[in-house]
C-alpha cells in the first residue's frame, strides 16, 4: 500500500510537471512569433506604405528588372530616408514587387540593417515575403528554403552595388 502511494505520488508529480511545462510552451509560442513574422507585423503596424520613396523619385511604381518583378515601389523608413548614402544602423528598405498590371502585389523584399548582424555583408538582414506576409521559399529543386536572414542569393547579387553597401538605389549619388 505504501509502495503504491509512493508510485502514485510520482506519477502525479510527473503529470503536473508536464502540464506546467506544456502550458509554459504554449504561452511562449503565443508571445514569441518568429522574427520574420514580427518584422512583417512591425512593417504593417508602422504603415510602411506611408514611408518615404527614394529621395528625388516619385512614389509611383517604376519599371523593374529581374528578379524583382515588372513594377516596383520602394519605401524607406525615417533612418534610411534621413541618410540614404550612409544608411545607418536601423535603416529599413522595403521593395514591393508588382506584376505586369502594376496592381497585383507579387512579393515584398526587405533589407534591414542591424549593426553586428553580418559584418561581412553590410550588416543587412534579408527577407522575401509573399503578398500575404508569409515568408517566400526557394523552389523545390533548391530545397524549399525559407528566404530570410543571411540569404546567399540576395547577398551575391547585391554585392555588385557600388560603395560596398549592398544597395543599388543610392549608387548614382
Ligand atoms: C540577380 C540580382 C538580384 C538578386 C538575386 C536580388 N536583388 Fe535585390 N535588387 C537588385 C537590383 C538590380 C536592385 C536595384 C534595381 C531596382 O530597384 O530594381 C535591387 C534592389 C533591391 C532593394 C532596394 C534597395 C536597393 O538595393 O536599391 C531591396 C530591398 C532588395 N533588392 C532586396 C532583395 C532581397 C531581399 C533579395 C533576396 C530575396 C534580393 N534583393 C535579391 C538585384 C537583385
py3Dmol code that shows the C-alpha trace and the ligand (Angstrom):
import py3Dmol

protein = """\
ATOM      1  CA  UNK A   1       0.000   0.000   0.000  1.00  0.00           C
ATOM      2  CA  UNK A   2       2.774   2.295   0.950  1.00  0.00           C
ATOM      3  CA  UNK A   3       4.604   1.451  -2.197  1.00  0.00           C
ATOM      4  CA  UNK A   4       1.529   2.126  -4.282  1.00  0.00           C
ATOM      5  CA  UNK A   5       1.106   5.507  -2.669  1.00  0.00           C
ATOM      6  CA  UNK A   6       4.670   6.404  -3.496  1.00  0.00           C
ATOM      7  CA  UNK A   7       4.234   5.406  -7.106  1.00  0.00           C
ATOM      8  CA  UNK A   8       1.038   7.341  -7.385  1.00  0.00           C
ATOM      9  CA  UNK A   9       2.707  10.393  -5.945  1.00  0.00           C
ATOM     10  CA  UNK A  10       5.482  10.102  -8.504  1.00  0.00           C
ATOM     11  CA  UNK A  11       3.097   9.772 -11.415  1.00  0.00           C
ATOM     12  CA  UNK A  12       1.118  12.746 -10.191  1.00  0.00           C
ATOM     13  CA  UNK A  13       4.278  14.821  -9.895  1.00  0.00           C
ATOM     14  CA  UNK A  14       5.328  13.909 -13.426  1.00  0.00           C
ATOM     15  CA  UNK A  15       1.879  14.748 -14.757  1.00  0.00           C
ATOM     16  CA  UNK A  16       1.954  18.133 -13.031  1.00  0.00           C
ATOM     17  CA  UNK A  17       5.416  18.861 -14.403  1.00  0.00           C
ATOM     18  CA  UNK A  18       4.304  18.014 -17.930  1.00  0.00           C
ATOM     19  CA  UNK A  19       1.207  20.169 -17.570  1.00  0.00           C
ATOM     20  CA  UNK A  20       3.193  23.126 -16.307  1.00  0.00           C
ATOM     21  CA  UNK A  21       5.856  22.908 -18.958  1.00  0.00           C
ATOM     22  CA  UNK A  22       3.427  22.455 -21.831  1.00  0.00           C
ATOM     23  CA  UNK A  23       1.459  25.421 -20.519  1.00  0.00           C
ATOM     24  CA  UNK A  24       4.638  27.486 -20.465  1.00  0.00           C
ATOM     25  CA  UNK A  25       5.463  26.395 -24.001  1.00  0.00           C
ATOM     26  CA  UNK A  26       2.043  27.333 -25.274  1.00  0.00           C
ATOM     27  CA  UNK A  27       2.410  30.743 -23.676  1.00  0.00           C
ATOM     28  CA  UNK A  28       5.872  31.249 -25.091  1.00  0.00           C
ATOM     29  CA  UNK A  29       4.883  30.340 -28.640  1.00  0.00           C
ATOM     30  CA  UNK A  30       1.910  32.687 -28.434  1.00  0.00           C
ATOM     31  CA  UNK A  31       4.085  35.580 -27.347  1.00  0.00           C
ATOM     32  CA  UNK A  32       7.145  34.972 -29.436  1.00  0.00           C
ATOM     33  CA  UNK A  33       6.419  34.890 -33.134  1.00  0.00           C
ATOM     34  CA  UNK A  34       9.320  34.061 -35.424  1.00  0.00           C
ATOM     35  CA  UNK A  35      11.471  37.059 -36.223  1.00  0.00           C
ATOM     36  CA  UNK A  36      10.203  37.413 -39.806  1.00  0.00           C
ATOM     37  CA  UNK A  37       6.610  37.396 -38.612  1.00  0.00           C
ATOM     38  CA  UNK A  38       7.351  40.083 -36.051  1.00  0.00           C
ATOM     39  CA  UNK A  39       9.085  42.210 -38.688  1.00  0.00           C
ATOM     40  CA  UNK A  40       6.088  41.847 -41.028  1.00  0.00           C
ATOM     41  CA  UNK A  41       3.807  42.895 -38.197  1.00  0.00           C
ATOM     42  CA  UNK A  42       6.037  45.847 -37.405  1.00  0.00           C
ATOM     43  CA  UNK A  43       6.142  46.984 -41.056  1.00  0.00           C
ATOM     44  CA  UNK A  44       2.382  46.902 -41.318  1.00  0.00           C
ATOM     45  CA  UNK A  45       1.771  48.495 -37.943  1.00  0.00           C
ATOM     46  CA  UNK A  46       4.145  51.292 -38.851  1.00  0.00           C
ATOM     47  CA  UNK A  47       2.283  51.672 -42.174  1.00  0.00           C
ATOM     48  CA  UNK A  48       5.332  51.351 -44.356  1.00  0.00           C
ATOM     49  CA  UNK A  49       3.280  52.413 -47.376  1.00  0.00           C
ATOM     50  CA  UNK A  50       3.345  55.910 -45.921  1.00  0.00           C
ATOM     51  CA  UNK A  51       7.134  55.886 -45.667  1.00  0.00           C
ATOM     52  CA  UNK A  52       9.311  57.997 -47.946  1.00  0.00           C
ATOM     53  CA  UNK A  53      10.048  56.960 -51.525  1.00  0.00           C
ATOM     54  CA  UNK A  54      13.621  57.035 -52.780  1.00  0.00           C
ATOM     55  CA  UNK A  55      14.774  60.675 -52.392  1.00  0.00           C
ATOM     56  CA  UNK A  56      14.104  62.611 -55.586  1.00  0.00           C
ATOM     57  CA  UNK A  57      11.794  59.922 -57.007  1.00  0.00           C
ATOM     58  CA  UNK A  58       8.007  59.904 -57.160  1.00  0.00           C
ATOM     59  CA  UNK A  59       6.181  57.291 -55.164  1.00  0.00           C
ATOM     60  CA  UNK A  60       4.664  55.708 -58.285  1.00  0.00           C
ATOM     61  CA  UNK A  61       5.588  52.203 -59.260  1.00  0.00           C
ATOM     62  CA  UNK A  62       8.596  52.186 -61.563  1.00  0.00           C
ATOM     63  CA  UNK A  63       9.576  49.596 -64.098  1.00  0.00           C
ATOM     64  CA  UNK A  64      11.708  46.914 -62.572  1.00  0.00           C
ATOM     65  CA  UNK A  65      14.075  44.310 -63.792  1.00  0.00           C
ATOM     66  CA  UNK A  66      14.622  40.680 -62.999  1.00  0.00           C
ATOM     67  CA  UNK A  67      14.475  39.251 -60.383  1.00  0.00           C
ATOM     68  CA  UNK A  68      12.442  41.981 -58.714  1.00  0.00           C
ATOM     69  CA  UNK A  69       9.197  41.975 -60.665  1.00  0.00           C
ATOM     70  CA  UNK A  70       7.779  44.049 -63.518  1.00  0.00           C
ATOM     71  CA  UNK A  71       6.923  47.097 -61.393  1.00  0.00           C
ATOM     72  CA  UNK A  72       8.442  48.162 -58.139  1.00  0.00           C
ATOM     73  CA  UNK A  73       7.779  50.519 -55.295  1.00  0.00           C
ATOM     74  CA  UNK A  74      10.343  51.432 -52.681  1.00  0.00           C
ATOM     75  CA  UNK A  75       9.787  52.672 -49.164  1.00  0.00           C
ATOM     76  CA  UNK A  76      12.459  53.943 -46.785  1.00  0.00           C
ATOM     77  CA  UNK A  77      11.971  54.246 -43.063  1.00  0.00           C
ATOM     78  CA  UNK A  78      12.978  57.501 -41.391  1.00  0.00           C
ATOM     79  CA  UNK A  79      16.523  56.360 -40.582  1.00  0.00           C
ATOM     80  CA  UNK A  80      17.159  55.375 -44.196  1.00  0.00           C
ATOM     81  CA  UNK A  81      15.432  58.381 -45.772  1.00  0.00           C
ATOM     82  CA  UNK A  82      17.312  60.743 -43.445  1.00  0.00           C
ATOM     83  CA  UNK A  83      20.666  59.473 -44.631  1.00  0.00           C
ATOM     84  CA  UNK A  84      20.292  57.468 -47.850  1.00  0.00           C
ATOM     85  CA  UNK A  85      24.012  57.433 -48.579  1.00  0.00           C
ATOM     86  CA  UNK A  86      25.143  56.092 -45.228  1.00  0.00           C
ATOM     87  CA  UNK A  87      22.023  54.076 -44.388  1.00  0.00           C
ATOM     88  CA  UNK A  88      22.787  53.926 -40.659  1.00  0.00           C
ATOM     89  CA  UNK A  89      22.032  51.112 -38.225  1.00  0.00           C
ATOM     90  CA  UNK A  90      18.256  50.574 -38.107  1.00  0.00           C
ATOM     91  CA  UNK A  91      17.649  51.502 -41.747  1.00  0.00           C
ATOM     92  CA  UNK A  92      14.851  49.545 -43.407  1.00  0.00           C
ATOM     93  CA  UNK A  93      14.319  49.359 -47.169  1.00  0.00           C
ATOM     94  CA  UNK A  94      11.073  47.831 -48.388  1.00  0.00           C
ATOM     95  CA  UNK A  95      10.535  46.986 -52.005  1.00  0.00           C
ATOM     96  CA  UNK A  96       7.129  45.933 -53.251  1.00  0.00           C
ATOM     97  CA  UNK A  97       7.213  43.808 -56.370  1.00  0.00           C
ATOM     98  CA  UNK A  98       4.164  44.123 -58.641  1.00  0.00           C
ATOM     99  CA  UNK A  99       3.081  42.134 -61.650  1.00  0.00           C
ATOM    100  CA  UNK A 100       2.665  43.464 -65.175  1.00  0.00           C
ATOM    101  CA  UNK A 101      -0.731  45.014 -64.347  1.00  0.00           C
ATOM    102  CA  UNK A 102       1.038  47.324 -61.814  1.00  0.00           C
ATOM    103  CA  UNK A 103      -1.518  46.408 -59.151  1.00  0.00           C
ATOM    104  CA  UNK A 104      -1.085  42.747 -58.243  1.00  0.00           C
ATOM    105  CA  UNK A 105       1.370  42.542 -55.389  1.00  0.00           C
ATOM    106  CA  UNK A 106       3.639  39.572 -56.011  1.00  0.00           C
ATOM    107  CA  UNK A 107       6.204  39.840 -53.244  1.00  0.00           C
ATOM    108  CA  UNK A 108       7.766  42.186 -50.718  1.00  0.00           C
ATOM    109  CA  UNK A 109      11.540  42.144 -50.333  1.00  0.00           C
ATOM    110  CA  UNK A 110      13.072  43.814 -47.316  1.00  0.00           C
ATOM    111  CA  UNK A 111      16.550  44.788 -46.187  1.00  0.00           C
ATOM    112  CA  UNK A 112      17.034  45.731 -42.549  1.00  0.00           C
ATOM    113  CA  UNK A 113      20.397  46.995 -41.324  1.00  0.00           C
ATOM    114  CA  UNK A 114      21.372  45.846 -37.888  1.00  0.00           C
ATOM    115  CA  UNK A 115      24.841  46.621 -36.628  1.00  0.00           C
ATOM    116  CA  UNK A 116      26.844  43.478 -35.934  1.00  0.00           C
ATOM    117  CA  UNK A 117      24.356  41.166 -37.678  1.00  0.00           C
ATOM    118  CA  UNK A 118      26.587  40.256 -40.618  1.00  0.00           C
ATOM    119  CA  UNK A 119      29.656  42.443 -40.921  1.00  0.00           C
ATOM    120  CA  UNK A 120      30.893  40.524 -43.964  1.00  0.00           C
ATOM    121  CA  UNK A 121      27.897  41.743 -45.978  1.00  0.00           C
ATOM    122  CA  UNK A 122      26.995  45.214 -44.799  1.00  0.00           C
ATOM    123  CA  UNK A 123      25.078  44.048 -41.709  1.00  0.00           C
ATOM    124  CA  UNK A 124      21.885  43.561 -43.740  1.00  0.00           C
ATOM    125  CA  UNK A 125      19.140  41.142 -42.798  1.00  0.00           C
ATOM    126  CA  UNK A 126      17.267  39.966 -45.916  1.00  0.00           C
ATOM    127  CA  UNK A 127      13.780  38.620 -46.292  1.00  0.00           C
ATOM    128  CA  UNK A 128      11.290  37.962 -49.062  1.00  0.00           C
ATOM    129  CA  UNK A 129       7.599  37.828 -48.197  1.00  0.00           C
ATOM    130  CA  UNK A 130       4.712  36.614 -50.286  1.00  0.00           C
ATOM    131  CA  UNK A 131       1.875  39.107 -50.694  1.00  0.00           C
ATOM    132  CA  UNK A 132       0.086  37.568 -47.698  1.00  0.00           C
ATOM    133  CA  UNK A 133       3.063  38.106 -45.389  1.00  0.00           C
ATOM    134  CA  UNK A 134       4.267  34.525 -45.245  1.00  0.00           C
ATOM    135  CA  UNK A 135       7.962  34.027 -45.915  1.00  0.00           C
ATOM    136  CA  UNK A 136       8.695  33.035 -49.522  1.00  0.00           C
ATOM    137  CA  UNK A 137      10.576  29.829 -50.193  1.00  0.00           C
ATOM    138  CA  UNK A 138      13.028  28.777 -52.848  1.00  0.00           C
ATOM    139  CA  UNK A 139      11.855  26.277 -55.452  1.00  0.00           C
ATOM    140  CA  UNK A 140      11.726  22.614 -54.599  1.00  0.00           C
ATOM    141  CA  UNK A 141      14.827  21.954 -56.691  1.00  0.00           C
ATOM    142  CA  UNK A 142      16.675  24.402 -54.430  1.00  0.00           C
ATOM    143  CA  UNK A 143      15.434  22.689 -51.285  1.00  0.00           C
ATOM    144  CA  UNK A 144      12.337  24.811 -50.460  1.00  0.00           C
ATOM    145  CA  UNK A 145      14.413  27.022 -48.162  1.00  0.00           C
ATOM    146  CA  UNK A 146      12.852  29.980 -46.410  1.00  0.00           C
ATOM    147  CA  UNK A 147      14.186  33.180 -47.922  1.00  0.00           C
ATOM    148  CA  UNK A 148      15.205  35.038 -44.794  1.00  0.00           C
ATOM    149  CA  UNK A 149      18.297  36.012 -42.870  1.00  0.00           C
ATOM    150  CA  UNK A 150      21.809  35.977 -44.315  1.00  0.00           C
ATOM    151  CA  UNK A 151      20.459  34.794 -47.620  1.00  0.00           C
ATOM    152  CA  UNK A 152      23.239  33.959 -50.087  1.00  0.00           C
ATOM    153  CA  UNK A 153      21.355  34.662 -53.318  1.00  0.00           C
ATOM    154  CA  UNK A 154      20.332  38.177 -52.275  1.00  0.00           C
ATOM    155  CA  UNK A 155      23.798  38.961 -50.964  1.00  0.00           C
ATOM    156  CA  UNK A 156      25.639  37.640 -54.036  1.00  0.00           C
ATOM    157  CA  UNK A 157      23.769  39.817 -56.476  1.00  0.00           C
ATOM    158  CA  UNK A 158      23.717  42.894 -54.228  1.00  0.00           C
ATOM    159  CA  UNK A 159      27.500  42.651 -53.895  1.00  0.00           C
ATOM    160  CA  UNK A 160      27.589  44.374 -57.303  1.00  0.00           C
ATOM    161  CA  UNK A 161      26.151  47.590 -55.861  1.00  0.00           C
ATOM    162  CA  UNK A 162      28.641  50.436 -55.673  1.00  0.00           C
ATOM    163  CA  UNK A 163      30.163  51.696 -52.440  1.00  0.00           C
ATOM    164  CA  UNK A 164      30.245  48.285 -50.800  1.00  0.00           C
ATOM    165  CA  UNK A 165      26.906  48.925 -49.090  1.00  0.00           C
ATOM    166  CA  UNK A 166      24.948  46.210 -50.987  1.00  0.00           C
ATOM    167  CA  UNK A 167      22.391  48.833 -52.011  1.00  0.00           C
ATOM    168  CA  UNK A 168      21.674  49.943 -55.574  1.00  0.00           C
ATOM    169  CA  UNK A 169      19.276  52.876 -55.350  1.00  0.00           C
ATOM    170  CA  UNK A 170      21.911  55.276 -53.944  1.00  0.00           C
ATOM    171  CA  UNK A 171      24.620  54.400 -56.473  1.00  0.00           C
ATOM    172  CA  UNK A 172      24.198  57.497 -58.653  1.00  0.00           C
ATOM    173  CA  UNK A 173      24.797  59.856 -55.762  1.00  0.00           C
TER     174      UNK A 173
END
"""
ligand_1 = """\
43
LIG
C 20.120 38.921 -59.606
C 20.301 40.097 -58.816
C 19.479 40.329 -57.558
C 19.073 39.415 -56.607
C 19.290 37.915 -56.582
C 18.379 40.173 -55.586
N 18.341 41.507 -55.900
Fe 17.505 42.980 -54.818
N 17.993 44.317 -56.245
C 18.671 44.054 -57.432
C 18.793 45.264 -58.218
C 19.487 45.395 -59.574
C 18.172 46.288 -57.472
C 18.035 47.750 -57.848
C 17.201 47.990 -59.023
C 15.777 48.014 -58.719
O 15.353 48.767 -57.842
O 15.088 47.255 -59.378
C 17.691 45.663 -56.249
C 17.043 46.337 -55.234
C 16.659 45.800 -54.029
C 16.115 46.546 -52.916
C 16.006 48.058 -52.850
C 17.336 48.613 -52.323
C 18.394 48.724 -53.390
O 19.393 47.968 -53.314
O 18.245 49.558 -54.283
C 15.800 45.654 -51.936
C 15.194 45.961 -50.588
C 16.161 44.343 -52.421
N 16.680 44.456 -53.695
C 16.019 43.174 -51.694
C 16.440 41.924 -52.151
C 16.260 40.696 -51.409
C 15.648 40.579 -50.023
C 16.761 39.699 -52.189
C 16.786 38.215 -51.920
C 15.492 37.615 -51.709
C 17.250 40.310 -53.416
N 17.043 41.652 -53.356
C 17.828 39.600 -54.453
C 19.172 42.832 -57.794
C 18.992 41.647 -57.109
"""
view = py3Dmol.view(width=600, height=400)
view.addModel(protein, "pdb")
view.setStyle({"model": 0}, {"cartoon": {"style": "trace"}})
view.addModel(ligand_1, "xyz")
view.setStyle({"model": 1}, {"stick": {}})
view.zoomTo()
view.show()
